[in-house]
Amino acid sequence: MARSKSTCAPVAQDASPAAILARIRTSLPSLAPSEGRVADAVLTDPAQAAELSISALARRADTSVATVMRFSRAIGIPNYPQLRLALAAAAAHEHALGGERRVPAGDISPTDTLSEIVGKVVYNEVRALEDSGAGLDIDVLERAVDAVAGARRIDVFGVGASAFVGQDLHQKLHRIGHMAFIWTDRHAALTATALLGPGDVAVAISHSGETEDTVEPLQAAAERGATTIALTNFARSSLARSADLVLTTRARDAPFRSGATVSRIAQLAVVDCLFVGVAQRSFDATTAALHKTYGAVQRHRRPQQGHRTPPAE
């Protein structure tokens, strides 16, 4: 059963240049088709869109002036002049990041050199990290840290690429002494939720927020009274609507979206923020646990001549 929470409020509070285009992308699933055409026109060339009058942008998107205004309000910008300013700032910011590195725009193409592939991959991953950091709601993150730090047990749900992110969170929490579990199979996850209750935490990870294998266990955990946390790219997704607390990434779809490259990097960054926040709450105990777990594998590492052995991962 979905729960309506204030943390699922509209996506758009951050007006920084780094966030406006990411905000538009993450709003796409909730936009009407005509508003989506405006979004496509804006995302195709933000600098050019910033120079257009509202009527010219409406013509380019094959829609009406009223639709352009609805689109602007849907992404949290109250009027068209402010939208133009935001797009101009975003375009300048993109040029500063990409232009200096001479990174070609777009997805990987069959004709790209290996050097161009490296440039595109790194550029897109850096942007995902920057956009996700700019858009992360610190108040919600703090509440998530509180919940996880004080939980009796933490169950993490994720499938596919999100399962690897869930395994990372599980390993980190387990290493500092928290009772954490990772479930990558729907039936196993649903079985685990039967043991949850108030004082427990369920964390579900899904880029789209529409993966039923992840949404259903989170809803089941909510019905049992556990505090539920969603990590997703879409703050209006089914997963987000099912959660008490929503942590959002702002990852672009390119390159090779089906390979879950950029989204995974953004999810891992948010997981790191959550984990470090939890670890900091019990700083001395965390430090002791990390030293103990490091020592447990230290004797199995081959020492490097003249180098200090790095901490265990």
Buried (B, 14 or more C-beta within 10 A) or exposed (E): EBEEBEBBEBBBEBBBBBBBBBBBBBBBBBBEEBBBBBBBBBBEBBEBBBEBEBEEBBBBBEBBBEBBBBBBBBBBBEEBEEBBBBBBBBBBBBEEBBEEEEBEEEEBEEEBEEEBEEBBBEBBBBBBBBBBBBBBBEEBBEBBBBBBBEBEBBBBBBBBBBBBBBBBBBEBBBBBBBEBBBBBBBEBBBEBBEEBEEEBBBBBBBBBBBBEBBBBBBBBBBEBEBBBBBBBBBBBBBBBBBBBBBBBBBBBBBBBBEEBBBBBBBBBBBBEBBBEBBBEEBEEEBEEBBEEBBEEEEEEEEEEEEEEEEEBE
